[in-house]
Amino acid sequence: MRVWGCLLFLATLLGAQDDAYEKALRLYEKKKWAAGQKAMRRFVEKNPGSPHAEEARLRSDDNCYLGTTVLWEGGPADRRIDVAVMGDGFTHESASQKKQEKWAKLCVDVLFNEKAFSQYRTYFNIYFVRLCSFEEGVDPQLTPEQRRKIEEKNRRRSKSRRKKLEFSTALEARAAGPQGQVLMSRPLVHKWLQVADRDVPGVADDKYVIAFAQFGKLGMGGGSIANVGRPDKSVTTHEFGHAFSRLLDEYAIHPAPPQGVFARTLRAANTHASTAKPRREDVPWAHFLKKRTKGVGIFEGGATFKKGVWRPARSCAMNSAGNNQFCPVCREQSILVIYEHVNPIDVAEPDPGPMAIREGDDHMLRVTPMAPYKQKLHVDWYVAEHVVTEANSAAPAPIAVKRAQQDRGFYASPPSGKKSRLAKLKKGVSSFPLEKLPVGTWRITCQVEDRTKLVLKDEKHLLKERVSWIVTVKPQVQASAG
């Protein structure tokens, strides 16, 4: 009886703790940020050993996590590019949190204003990871001498007039780089990303983040994180071009050309390092020059160097601020990276592989292609007789993410068999009826291809995907007489 009594008491205690934690969460859901923070702190004080204690601390510290909401949903997280946006220097005050939410939505508006990301918006999920900072501010960029002088003056000033040298914020934003560009703490960005992923699974799948700071200037991007100040400017597209599309700067501020190892390793779709003007066929965008694409040429200056580096266009979001559109070369690169993550085929039913049916049965094969904005992908079906061997008895499944790392050379040749016109497209789903297949074993292949004119060169065949089924059609069973 004592054991049962202890178990009953423990269950009652845990139930009460769950209720208290849920009540605190609901305050955040009602956007009562200060009240929610206080409730979470009370919960930790009263229940330090609770299973919810650690999460409650993360939601109630001076710099804390307040929750995650979906700003744009293109589809399931495992089949889309997941991007988190989060802000630094926004306190728990209602006005400050409203501004953070407004700026988070601006990130989406600015990003989807660029033609490549607008066209492929359905390939993305964008989440708002809401953070609370204890203070508003960005740590200044100072030399040791500048810091010493300010500290000396601060000692002579009253406390209210002292100049702040460090701010306590969720992402520890600081000024960095030659122009004082804002930069967040990478470990803290990843910390809050993982916290958000426990709350809303999928947020951290691809680890892409746009981090904005209330008092930050310009931005810095790379390694999947785009750091920006106020995000309603072209700097957001520019930094996402670094972080996502792996593009280099196209502006030039350094008078001397790149030297040594940096000059030898300077590689990107939109830059070419050369002491003399390169030949048209030598630059990465030679295929655009061959097509005489408007606005594309060979211009000196890029990767921040005035000499020794060449770029493809005079104007581009990767060049000076104020232009939110990529040049054709950067736009093509962005689309290719999109297809490194997202397959042209969204869903194939049933799962590709061997299957058996009876002659005349009304089974269907269904493929749902991805659906870019105001554009349809091209779908072809092929039918080939199939001789089953041990080596080919299983059909290939759809290619998974990280497709750019796989050998995709087989896409250079068409699928085996003849094109079929039996398939029908309805509400975005291409269906292939099996009822007209004669007795035998057949390989049915569906190929989906994005034929966008924004991509001129797809060496890795990223814009194509195939799925196949090995379908064995057996004769109908004859009913026995009498």
Secondary structure, DSSP 4 states (H G I P E B T S, - for coil): -HHHHHHHHHHHHHHHHHHHHHHHHHHHHTT-HHHHHHHHHHHHHH-TTSTTHHHHHHTTSSSEEEEEEEEEE-S-GGGSEEEEEEEES--SSHHHHHHHHHHHHHHHHHHTTSHHHHHTGGGEEEEEEEEE-SS---B----HHHHHHHHHHHHHS-GGGPPPS----SS--EEETTTTEEE--HHHHHHHHHHHHHHSTTTTSS-EEEEEETT--SEEEETTEEEESSSSSTHHHHHHHHHTT-PPP--EEESSPP-HHHHHH--BTTBEE-SSPPPGGGSTTHHHHHTT-TT---EEEETEEEEEEEES-SS-TTSSTT--S--HHHHHHHHHHHHHHS-SEEEEES-SSEEEEETT---EEEEEE---TT---EEEEEEEE----TTTSSPPPPP-S-GGGS--GGGGSPPSSEEE---EEETTEEEEE-TTPPSEEEEEEEEEE---TT-S--TT-TTEEEEEEEEEEEPPPPPPP-
